[in-house]
Amino acid sequence: MNAKDKTLSFNIQYAALQGVYWLTFCACVAFAAVYMQFCGYSNSAIGATLALGNIIGVILSALLASLADRRGRAGLFGALIGLLLSALVFQCIFILVRGSSPLVPVGYCLYVACVNAGGGLTTQLSAELARSCDRINFGAARGAGSLFYSLGATAIGLLLEKFTPAALPVAAIFALAAQVILIAALAFQLRRENAAAAGTGTVEASGLLDFFRGNRRFCYMMLGTALLYFSHNVLTSFFINVVRAAGGDTADLGRITGFMALIEIPVMLFYDRFARRVSAPVCMRIAAAGFVAKALAFALAPNVPALYAACIFQAVSFALITPASVRYVTLYVPASDAAKGQSVAFGVTTLASVFATSIGGVMFDAMSARSVLLISAAVAAVGAAATAAFSSPESAAR
């Protein structure tokens, strides 16, 4: 296989992997409240379950990122497949156990942990594949992820409306199995073409504490970004409450979630061209302002059509910050700590989910959806200020 064909093959396979990962994430997060409410749990209980799962995911992600930095591809592929197989086990438990069994929140907690921990490793895989071909277009691949998320959210919403939320684990199993197959195929192709590059050798990489000390401005910026994602996750984790407050139902949830993901695709597909003219730090600042605008738009939306209109701000918030943060890590974090950098960048979404789900569940039980979203908009404003303040690293001249 010549270099051009190899690059095309890896880009197609990686785009497919991003697609099914975000399909799994959609089933896991976007419909968590729907599934657990169906099982008889309150918003507060759902929030506690998701928060604990996100905490475990942060810890697991950091540990596996350190392993991947030291063991290279062998550690990366092994960690990903291990996480996916574990998540498959939990889905099988959901099929066998119904109602308010304690196995449901325990299994869902661990399921969330596995899915979130796999996100940073899936992102880092793009850098590993780029070492074996000319270039991996992360923006295009992540755009495929948004397309799958959009189609999946619409399909799952209709599926659950027709067959009840008990069908959710079945959809998740198909997505997880597809991920396992794609990752195994990539690992096999890399090993066949260049066993040495697939490597089990070690890499000089710093520990987590050394990483935080050596990349302080980046870590401070990520804390600000976590506040942006707080508002995003308050919305997405309990979106069914927002949709119902606007007069919609589960099918509307799926369609609106799908439309919002569809809005992301053009930005992600053409991010590489945009990035040639606008630096990663500036992109981070634009996205920060976009999160504030999006939070306010959803807070003030009086009906379902207004929710669709508010989705437009997804293009200048989540859709922009996702590839921009990956590029930021590539430019300003040492290559030997790339997996940890991507894990931290992806992990801020998990950190935000911890607070958004634990606090958000209580808030949605205690006050109206509009009040909750206005509070999250204020938090996003603080996060935007912090992100802007620390988004210009000392090495920004690169």
C-alpha positions in Angstrom: 0.0 0.0 0.0 1.5 3.3 -1.0 1.7 6.3 1.3 -1.4 8.1 -0.2 -3.6 5.0 0.1 -2.4 4.3 3.6 -3.2 7.9 4.7 -6.7 7.6 3.1 -7.3 4.2 4.8 -6.3 5.4 8.2 -8.4 8.6 7.9 -11.5 6.6 6.9 -11.0 4.1 9.7 -10.3 6.8 12.3 -13.4 8.8 11.2 -15.5 5.7 11.6 -14.1 5.1 15.0 -14.9 8.7 16.1 -18.3 8.2 14.7 -19.2 5.1 16.7 -17.5 6.5 19.8 -19.8 9.5 19.8 -22.7 7.3 19.0 -21.9 5.4 22.2 -21.4 8.7 24.1 -24.8 9.8 22.9 -26.6 6.7 24.1 -24.7 6.9 27.4 -25.1 10.6 28.3 -27.9 12.2 26.2 -30.4 9.5 27.2 -29.1 8.8 30.7 -31.9 10.8 32.4 -34.6 9.2 30.2 -33.4 5.6 31.0 -32.9 6.1 34.7 -36.2 8.0 35.1 -37.8 5.1 33.4 -36.2 2.8 36.0 -37.7 4.9 38.8 -34.9 7.3 39.8 -35.2 11.0 40.6 -33.1 13.7 39.0 -31.0 13.9 42.2 -30.3 10.2 42.1 -29.4 10.3 38.4 -27.1 13.2 39.0 -25.3 11.4 41.9 -24.9 8.3 39.7 -23.5 10.3 36.7 -21.2 12.4 39.0 -19.6 9.3 40.6 -19.2 7.7 37.2 -17.4 10.8 36.0 -15.1 10.9 39.0 -14.1 7.3 38.4 -13.7 8.2 34.7 -11.3 11.0 35.5 -9.1 8.8 37.7 -9.2 6.0 35.2 -8.4 8.3 32.3 -5.4 9.7 34.0 -4.0 6.3 34.9 -4.5 4.9 31.4 -3.0 8.0 29.8 0.1 7.6 31.8 0.2 3.9 30.7 -0.2 5.0 27.1 2.6 7.6 27.3 5.0 5.0 28.6 4.0 1.9 26.5 3.0 3.7 23.3 0.5 1.9 21.0 0.4 -1.3 22.8 -0.8 0.4 26.0 -3.2 2.6 24.0 -5.0 -0.1 22.1 -5.0 -2.4 25.1 -6.6 0.2 27.3 -9.3 1.1 24.8 -10.3 -2.5 24.2 -10.4 -3.2 27.9 -12.7 -0.2 28.5 -15.1 -1.2 25.7 -15.4 -4.8 26.8 -16.1 -3.7 30.4 -18.8 -1.3 29.1 -20.3 -4.2 27.1 -20.6 -6.2 30.3 -22.5 -3.4 32.0 -25.0 -3.2 29.1 -25.7 -6.9 29.4 -26.5 -6.3 33.1 -29.0 -3.7 32.1 -30.8 -6.1 29.8 -31.0 -8.8 32.5 -31.9 -6.4 35.4 -34.9 -4.1 35.2 -36.6 -1.6 37.5 -35.0 0.1 40.5 -32.4 -2.6 41.3 -29.3 -1.3 42.9 -27.3 -2.9 40.0 -28.7 -0.2 37.7 -27.0 2.8 39.2 -23.9 0.9 40.0 -23.7 -0.5 36.4 -24.5 2.9 34.9 -21.9 4.6 37.0 -19.2 2.3 35.8 -20.5 2.4 32.2 -20.2 6.2 32.3 -16.6 5.9 33.7 -15.6 3.6 30.8 -17.1 5.7 28.1 -15.6 9.0 29.4 -12.1 7.4 30.0 -12.1 6.2 26.4 -12.7 9.7 25.0 -9.2 11.0 25.7 -7.5 7.8 24.5 -9.6 7.8 21.2 -8.4 11.4 20.6 -4.8 10.5 21.3 -5.1 7.7 18.8 -5.1 10.3 16.0 -1.6 11.3 16.9 -0.4 7.7 17.0 -1.9 7.0 13.6 -0.3 10.2 12.2 3.1 8.6 12.9 2.3 5.9 10.3 0.9 8.1 7.5 1.1 11.6 6.1 -1.7 13.2 8.2 -4.8 12.4 10.2 -7.5 15.1 9.7 -8.9 15.2 13.2 -11.4 17.9 12.4 -13.0 15.8 9.7 -13.0 12.7 11.9 -14.6 14.6 14.7 -17.1 15.9 12.2 -18.0 12.3 11.5 -18.5 11.9 15.2 -21.0 14.7 15.3 -22.8 13.2 12.3 -23.1 9.8 14.0 -24.2 11.6 17.2 -26.8 13.5 15.3 -28.2 10.5 13.4 -27.9 8.3 16.5 -29.7 10.8 18.8 -32.6 11.1 16.3 -32.9 7.3 15.9 -32.5 6.5 19.6 -35.1 9.1 20.5 -37.6 7.6 18.1 -36.7 4.1 19.2 -37.3 4.8 22.8 -40.5 6.6 22.1 -41.8 3.5 20.2 -40.3 0.6 22.4 -39.8 2.4 25.8 -36.4 3.3 27.3 -35.7 -0.4 28.0 -34.4 -0.6 24.5 -31.4 1.8 25.2 -28.9 -0.9 26.3 -29.4 -2.8 23.0 -28.5 0.3 21.0 -25.4 0.9 23.2 -24.3 -2.8 22.7 -24.3 -2.4 18.9 -22.2 0.8 19.1 -19.7 -0.7 21.6 -19.3 -3.8 19.5 -18.6 -1.7 16.4 -15.9 0.2 18.3 -14.2 -3.0 19.4 -14.1 -4.3 15.8 -12.7 -1.0 14.4 -10.0 -0.7 17.1 -9.0 -4.3 16.6 -8.8 -3.8 12.8 -6.6 -0.7 13.3 -4.3 -2.5 15.7 -3.9 -5.4 13.3 -3.1 -3.2 10.3 -0.5 -1.3 12.2 1.1 -4.4 13.5 1.1 -6.0 10.0 2.7 -3.0 8.3 5.2 -2.1 10.9 5.6 -4.2 14.0 8.3 -2.0 15.3 6.2 1.1 15.1 3.3 -0.6 16.8 5.8 -0.8 19.6 5.8 -2.1 23.1 8.8 0.0 24.0 8.7 2.7 26.6 8.8 6.5 26.2 10.3 9.0 28.6 7.3 10.7 30.0 6.7 12.8 33.1 4.4 11.8 36.0 1.1 13.5 36.5 2.3 15.9 39.2 5.3 16.9 37.0 3.0 17.4 34.1 0.8 19.8 36.1 3.8 21.7 37.3 5.3 22.0 33.8 2.1 23.1 32.1 0.5 25.4 34.6 -1.1 27.9 32.2 -2.6 25.1 30.2 -4.0 23.5 33.3 -5.4 26.9 34.5 -7.0 27.4 31.1 -8.5 23.9 31.4 -10.1 24.8 34.7 -11.8 27.7 33.0 -12.8 25.5 30.2 -14.3 23.1 32.8 -16.7 25.9 33.8 -17.8 26.3 30.2 -18.5 22.6 30.0 -20.4 22.8 33.3 -23.1 24.9 31.5 -23.0 22.5 28.5 -23.3 19.4 30.7 -26.1 20.8 32.8 -28.0 21.2 29.6 -27.2 17.9 27.9 -27.4 15.6 31.0 -30.9 16.9 31.9 -32.0 18.0 28.4 -35.2 16.0 28.7 -36.3 18.4 31.5 -35.6 21.5 29.3 -37.4 19.9 26.4 -40.5 19.1 28.5 -40.5 22.6 30.0 -40.7 23.9 26.4 -43.6 21.6 25.6 -41.7 18.7 23.9 -41.3 15.0 24.5 -38.7 12.2 24.2 -39.0 12.2 20.4 -38.3 16.0 20.4 -35.3 15.4 22.6 -33.8 13.0 20.0 -34.6 15.3 17.1 -33.2 18.5 18.8 -30.1 16.7 20.1 -29.6 15.3 16.6 -30.0 18.8 15.0 -27.6 20.3 17.5 -25.0 17.7 16.6 -25.6 18.3 12.9 -24.8 22.0 13.4 -21.3 21.0 14.6 -20.3 19.2 11.4 -19.3 22.1 9.1 -17.2 23.8 11.7 -15.3 20.5 12.5 -14.9 19.6 8.8 -13.4 22.9 7.9 -11.5 23.6 11.1 -8.1 22.8 9.6 -8.6 25.6 7.0 -9.9 28.0 9.7 -6.9 27.2 11.9 -4.5 28.3 9.2 -5.8 31.9 9.7 -6.8 31.9 13.4 -4.5 30.6 16.2 -5.6 27.9 18.7 -5.7 30.4 21.6 -8.0 32.8 19.7 -10.2 29.9 18.8 -10.5 29.0 22.4 -11.5 32.5 23.3 -14.2 32.6 20.5 -15.6 29.3 21.7 -15.6 30.5 25.3 -17.9 33.4 24.3 -20.0 31.0 22.3 -20.7 28.9 25.4 -22.1 31.9 27.2 -24.3 32.9 24.3 -25.6 29.3 24.0 -26.4 29.0 27.7 -28.5 32.2 27.5 -30.3 31.2 24.3 -31.5 27.9 25.8 -32.4 29.6 29.1 -34.6 32.1 27.3 -36.2 29.7 24.8 -40.0 29.7 25.4 -40.9 26.7 23.1 -39.6 23.9 21.0 -38.9 26.0 17.8 -36.8 28.3 20.0 -34.8 25.4 21.2 -33.9 24.6 17.6 -32.9 28.2 17.1 -30.7 28.1 20.2 -28.8 25.1 18.7 -27.1 27.5 16.3 -24.7 28.6 19.0 -23.4 25.0 19.1 -21.3 26.0 16.1 -19.3 28.6 17.9 -19.0 26.8 21.2 -18.7 23.1 21.4 -18.0 22.5 17.7 -15.1 25.0 17.8 -13.5 24.2 21.1 -13.3 20.5 20.4 -10.8 20.6 17.6 -9.2 23.7 18.9 -8.3 22.1 22.3 -6.7 19.1 20.4 -4.6 21.5 18.3 -3.7 23.5 21.4 -2.3 20.3 23.1 -0.4 19.4 19.9 1.2 22.9 19.8 1.9 23.6 23.4 2.2 20.3 25.3 5.5 18.3 25.0 5.1 15.3 22.7 6.2 12.9 25.4 3.2 14.0 27.5 0.7 14.0 24.6 -1.6 11.4 26.0 -1.8 13.1 29.4 -2.4 16.5 27.7 -5.3 15.0 25.6 -6.6 13.2 28.6 -6.7 16.5 30.6 -8.3 18.3 27.7 -11.0 15.6 27.4 -11.1 15.2 31.1 -12.3 18.7 31.8 -15.6 17.7 30.2 -15.7 14.8 32.7 -14.8 17.1 35.6 -17.6 19.5 34.5 -20.0 16.5 34.3 -19.2 15.6 37.9 -20.5 19.0 39.1 -23.1 19.5 36.4 -24.8 16.1 37.2 -24.5 16.2 41.0 -25.5 19.9 41.4 -27.7 20.0 38.3 -29.9 17.1 39.4 -30.6 18.8 42.7 -31.3 22.1 41.0 -33.7 20.6 38.5 -35.6 19.0 41.4 -35.7 22.3 43.3 -36.4 24.9 40.6 -37.5 25.6 37.1 -35.5 24.6 34.0 -35.1 28.3 33.1 -33.7 29.2 36.5 -31.2 26.3 36.3 -30.0 27.4 32.9 -29.6 31.0 33.9 -27.4 30.0 36.7 -25.3 27.8 34.3 -25.0 30.8 32.0 -23.5 32.8 34.8 -21.0 30.0 35.5 -20.1 29.9 31.8 -19.3 33.7 31.9 -16.8 33.1 34.7 -15.3 30.2 32.7 -15.0 32.3 29.6 -13.1 35.0 31.5 -10.7 32.4 32.9 -10.2 30.7 29.5 -9.5 34.0 27.8 -7.0 35.0 30.6 -4.9 31.8 30.3 -5.3 30.8 26.7 -2.0 32.5 25.6 0.9 30.3 26.7 4.5 31.4 26.8 5.1 29.4 23.7 2.3 31.0 21.7 4.8 32.4 19.3 5.2 29.0 17.7 
